């Protein structure tokens, strides 16, 4: 078994860290709020006061933080991971959804220190993280990925290798932008159905069994109809807006446009401006309900 550090114990990270501990690895953890680590500590993980302390001498470090700012602080901050010495050829595995530009910069920094870097953002809900049923979207050298598979197997039942470092991040941004477009258009359709006098439960049932169905559409349709946005928050508008912004930035870097993604970003931003930044993103139906013809 390996000595592993896990940095970032949010809704996804805590379940992922628990899986590594259950797999028998010697687990070290860091999170800005120590209370998030309490259950892991009771199960045998060791908590450290800084990322650098948690990662000294480890065989692998996983990071699962919110955005570029938190990721940069985790890795390159005054007490960041890369200010300490990891085991020779240790793995640096970044599971956060980051901008492509920062993911590539981080990869260069990690590899300059002799680390084996994988960008491995995840798809799946917190329940999947706790069950080890995530899908990992990986960009890595094939040999590094093969060597890391025993660690990754604790977290995921599906590992998709998209190519070189950075390609996993590129795909994650693309698919999250597609998801944003789906949710925004779903909200628009349900608001229109509501105005047309249709029974929204029947509409949601029809969507779930029709051509427009996807897991994301079906799940959010149910929540929109139930007006269930305050509890069991899976994904907030702030996180969705961050991801679309990174995707639009990638599109600009590649010299292309993403007009549907831009519209979805504007709708999510409007939801945030209405004061709904920390609820579930299904609340976007309120934005669609406000739309009126001139």
C-alpha positions as CSV (number, residue, x, y, z in Angstrom):
1,X,0.0,0.0,0.0
2,X,1.1,3.6,-0.6
3,X,1.4,6.7,1.5
4,X,-1.1,9.1,0.0
5,X,-2.1,12.7,0.7
6,X,-5.5,14.1,-0.2
7,X,-5.9,17.9,-0.3
8,X,-9.5,19.3,-0.4
9,X,-12.3,17.6,1.5
10,X,-15.4,19.1,-0.1
11,X,-18.5,17.2,-1.1
12,X,-16.5,15.1,-3.6
13,X,-13.1,15.0,-1.9
14,X,-14.2,13.6,1.4
15,X,-15.8,10.5,-0.3
16,X,-12.7,10.0,-2.5
17,X,-10.4,10.3,0.5
18,X,-12.5,7.8,2.4
19,X,-12.2,5.3,-0.5
20,X,-8.4,5.6,-0.5
21,X,-8.4,4.9,3.3
22,X,-10.7,1.9,2.9
23,X,-8.4,0.5,0.2
24,X,-5.7,0.3,2.9
25,X,-3.5,3.2,1.9
26,X,-1.8,5.3,4.6
27,X,-3.8,8.5,4.2
28,X,-2.8,12.0,5.1
29,X,-5.3,14.8,4.6
30,X,-5.5,18.6,4.6
31,X,-8.5,20.9,4.3
32,X,-8.8,24.6,5.3
33,X,-11.6,23.7,7.6
34,X,-10.4,20.8,9.8
35,X,-13.9,19.8,10.9
36,X,-14.4,18.4,7.4
37,X,-11.7,15.8,8.2
38,X,-13.1,14.7,11.5
39,X,-14.7,11.5,10.2
40,X,-11.6,10.6,8.2
41,X,-9.5,11.1,11.3
42,X,-11.7,8.8,13.3
43,X,-11.2,6.2,10.6
44,X,-7.4,6.4,10.8
45,X,-6.4,9.3,8.5
46,X,-3.8,11.8,9.8
47,X,-4.6,15.5,9.5
48,X,-1.9,18.1,8.8
49,X,-1.9,21.8,9.2
50,X,-0.6,22.6,5.7
51,X,-0.5,20.9,2.3
52,X,3.3,20.8,2.5
53,X,3.3,18.9,5.8
54,X,0.7,16.5,4.5
55,X,2.7,15.7,1.4
56,X,6.2,15.4,2.7
57,X,7.6,12.0,1.6
58,X,4.3,10.7,0.2
59,X,4.0,8.4,-2.9
60,X,1.1,10.3,-4.3
61,X,-0.9,13.4,-3.7
62,X,-4.5,14.0,-4.9
63,X,-6.0,17.4,-5.0
64,X,-9.7,18.2,-5.2
65,X,-10.3,22.0,-4.8
66,X,-12.8,24.5,-6.2
67,X,-10.9,26.5,-8.9
68,X,-7.6,27.8,-10.2
69,X,-7.1,30.1,-7.3
70,X,-7.4,27.4,-4.7
71,X,-5.5,24.9,-6.8
72,X,-2.6,27.4,-7.2
73,X,-2.5,28.0,-3.5
74,X,-2.6,24.3,-2.8
75,X,0.4,23.5,-5.1
76,X,2.5,26.7,-5.2
77,X,1.4,28.7,-2.2
78,X,3.8,29.5,0.7
79,X,3.0,26.1,2.3
80,X,2.0,24.4,-0.9
81,X,2.6,20.8,-2.1
82,X,5.5,21.7,-4.3
83,X,7.4,23.5,-1.6
84,X,8.2,20.2,0.0
85,X,9.9,17.0,-1.1
86,X,7.7,14.1,-2.2
87,X,9.0,10.6,-2.7
88,X,11.0,10.1,-5.9
89,X,8.7,9.9,-9.0
90,X,5.7,10.4,-6.8
91,X,2.3,11.0,-8.5
92,X,0.7,14.4,-8.6
93,X,-2.9,13.8,-9.4
94,X,-5.2,16.8,-9.9
95,X,-8.8,15.9,-9.8
96,X,-10.2,19.5,-9.7
97,X,-12.0,21.1,-12.7
98,X,-9.5,23.8,-13.7
99,X,-8.7,26.0,-16.6
100,X,-6.7,24.4,-19.4
101,X,-4.0,27.1,-19.1
102,X,-3.5,26.5,-15.4
103,X,-3.6,22.7,-15.7
104,X,-0.7,22.9,-18.2
105,X,1.2,25.3,-16.1
106,X,0.8,23.1,-13.1
107,X,1.9,20.1,-15.1
108,X,5.1,21.8,-16.0
109,X,5.8,22.8,-12.4
110,X,5.2,19.3,-11.2
111,X,7.2,17.6,-13.8
112,X,10.1,20.0,-13.3
113,X,10.3,18.5,-9.8
114,X,10.4,14.9,-11.1
115,X,6.8,14.1,-10.4
116,X,4.5,12.1,-12.5
117,X,1.5,14.3,-13.3
118,X,-2.0,13.3,-14.2
119,X,-4.9,15.6,-14.8
120,X,-7.9,13.5,-13.7
121,X,-11.1,15.5,-13.2
122,X,-14.1,13.4,-12.3
123,X,-17.7,12.9,-13.2
124,X,-20.2,11.6,-10.8
125,X,-22.2,12.7,-7.8
126,X,-20.9,12.7,-4.1
127,X,-22.7,9.3,-3.6
128,X,-20.6,7.9,-6.5
129,X,-17.4,9.3,-4.9
130,X,-18.3,7.6,-1.6
131,X,-18.9,4.3,-3.4
132,X,-15.8,4.4,-5.6
133,X,-18.0,4.6,-8.7
134,X,-16.7,7.8,-10.3
135,X,-15.5,8.2,-13.9
136,X,-12.0,9.7,-14.2
137,X,-11.2,11.8,-17.2
138,X,-7.5,11.5,-17.6
139,X,-4.8,13.2,-19.4
140,X,-1.4,11.6,-18.8
141,X,1.6,9.8,-20.2
142,X,0.3,6.2,-20.8
143,X,3.1,4.7,-18.7
144,X,2.3,7.0,-15.8
145,X,-1.4,6.2,-16.0
146,X,-0.7,2.4,-16.0
147,X,1.5,2.9,-12.9
148,X,-1.2,4.9,-11.2
149,X,-4.1,2.6,-11.9
150,X,-3.8,0.7,-8.5
151,X,-4.4,4.0,-6.8
152,X,-7.2,5.1,-9.2
153,X,-9.1,1.9,-8.9
154,X,-10.1,2.8,-5.3
155,X,-11.9,5.9,-6.7
156,X,-13.4,4.9,-10.0
157,X,-14.9,2.0,-11.9
158,X,-14.2,3.8,-15.2
159,X,-11.1,5.5,-16.3
160,X,-11.2,7.3,-19.7
161,X,-7.8,8.2,-21.1
162,X,-8.1,11.1,-23.5
163,X,-4.4,11.5,-24.4
164,X,-1.5,13.6,-23.2
165,X,-1.6,15.8,-20.0
166,X,-4.2,18.4,-20.3
167,X,-6.6,16.4,-22.5
168,X,-8.6,15.2,-19.5
169,X,-9.2,18.8,-18.4
170,X,-10.1,19.9,-21.9
171,X,-12.8,17.2,-22.1
172,X,-14.1,18.0,-18.6
173,X,-14.6,21.6,-19.6
174,X,-16.3,20.7,-22.8
175,X,-18.7,18.3,-21.2
176,X,-19.5,20.7,-18.4
177,X,-20.3,23.4,-20.9
178,X,-22.6,20.9,-22.7
179,X,-24.3,20.2,-19.4
180,X,-24.8,23.9,-18.8
181,X,-26.5,24.3,-22.2
182,X,-28.7,21.3,-21.4
183,X,-29.8,22.7,-18.1
184,X,-30.5,26.2,-19.3
185,X,-32.5,24.9,-22.3
186,X,-34.4,22.5,-20.0
187,X,-35.3,25.4,-17.7
188,X,-36.5,27.4,-20.8
189,X,-38.7,24.5,-22.0
190,X,-40.2,23.8,-18.6
191,X,-41.0,27.5,-18.1
192,X,-42.7,27.5,-21.5
193,X,-44.7,24.4,-20.7
194,X,-45.8,26.0,-17.4
195,X,-47.1,29.0,-19.3
196,X,-48.8,26.8,-21.8
197,X,-50.7,25.2,-18.9
198,X,-49.2,21.8,-19.1
199,X,-48.8,19.6,-16.1
200,X,-45.2,19.7,-15.3
201,X,-45.0,16.3,-13.7
202,X,-46.3,14.8,-16.9
203,X,-43.8,16.9,-18.9
204,X,-40.9,15.6,-16.7
205,X,-42.1,12.0,-17.2
206,X,-42.2,12.5,-20.9
207,X,-38.8,14.1,-21.0
208,X,-37.3,11.2,-19.0
209,X,-38.5,8.7,-21.6
210,X,-38.0,10.8,-24.7
211,X,-35.2,11.8,-27.1
212,X,-34.1,14.8,-25.0
213,X,-33.3,12.7,-21.9
214,X,-29.9,12.6,-20.4
215,X,-29.1,11.8,-16.7
216,X,-28.5,15.5,-16.2
217,X,-31.7,16.6,-17.9
218,X,-33.8,14.0,-16.1
219,X,-32.3,14.8,-12.6
220,X,-32.7,18.5,-13.0
221,X,-36.2,18.3,-14.5
222,X,-37.4,16.5,-11.4
223,X,-35.8,19.1,-9.2
224,X,-37.2,22.0,-11.2
225,X,-40.8,20.5,-11.0
226,X,-40.4,19.8,-7.3
227,X,-38.9,23.3,-6.7
228,X,-36.2,21.4,-4.8
229,X,-33.2,23.7,-4.9
230,X,-32.2,24.4,-1.3
231,X,-31.5,20.9,0.0
232,X,-29.0,18.3,-1.2
233,X,-27.1,20.9,-3.2
234,X,-25.1,18.9,-5.9
235,X,-23.7,21.7,-8.0
236,X,-24.0,25.4,-7.4
237,X,-24.4,28.2,-10.0
238,X,-21.0,29.6,-8.9
239,X,-19.3,26.4,-9.8
240,X,-21.2,26.0,-13.0
241,X,-20.3,29.6,-14.0
242,X,-16.7,29.0,-13.2
243,X,-16.6,25.9,-15.4
244,X,-18.3,27.5,-18.4
245,X,-15.9,30.4,-18.1
246,X,-13.0,28.1,-18.3
247,X,-14.5,26.3,-21.3
248,X,-15.1,29.6,-23.1
249,X,-11.5,30.6,-22.3
250,X,-10.4,27.3,-23.9
251,X,-12.5,28.0,-27.0
252,X,-10.9,31.4,-27.4
253,X,-7.4,29.9,-27.0
254,X,-8.3,27.5,-29.8
255,X,-9.6,30.2,-32.0
256,X,-13.3,29.2,-32.1
257,X,-16.6,30.5,-30.7
258,X,-19.1,28.8,-28.4
259,X,-22.3,30.9,-28.7
260,X,-24.6,28.4,-27.0
261,X,-22.1,28.2,-24.1
262,X,-22.0,31.9,-23.9
263,X,-25.8,32.1,-23.6
264,X,-25.8,29.5,-20.9
265,X,-23.1,31.4,-19.0
266,X,-25.2,34.6,-19.1
267,X,-28.2,32.7,-17.8
268,X,-26.2,31.2,-14.9
269,X,-24.7,34.6,-14.2
270,X,-28.2,36.1,-14.0
271,X,-29.2,33.5,-11.5
272,X,-26.2,34.4,-9.4
273,X,-27.0,38.1,-9.7
274,X,-30.5,37.3,-8.4
275,X,-28.9,36.1,-5.2
276,X,-29.0,32.4,-5.8
277,X,-25.3,31.6,-5.8
278,X,-25.3,28.7,-3.3
279,X,-28.4,26.7,-4.1
280,X,-28.6,23.9,-6.6
281,X,-28.2,25.0,-10.2
282,X,-31.7,23.7,-11.0
283,X,-32.9,27.0,-9.6
284,X,-32.1,28.4,-13.1
285,X,-35.7,27.8,-14.0
286,X,-36.4,31.1,-12.1
287,X,-34.4,32.9,-14.7
288,X,-36.4,31.3,-17.5
289,X,-39.6,32.3,-15.8
290,X,-38.6,36.0,-15.8
291,X,-38.1,36.1,-19.6
292,X,-40.7,38.2,-21.3
293,X,-41.1,39.4,-24.9
294,X,-40.7,43.2,-25.4
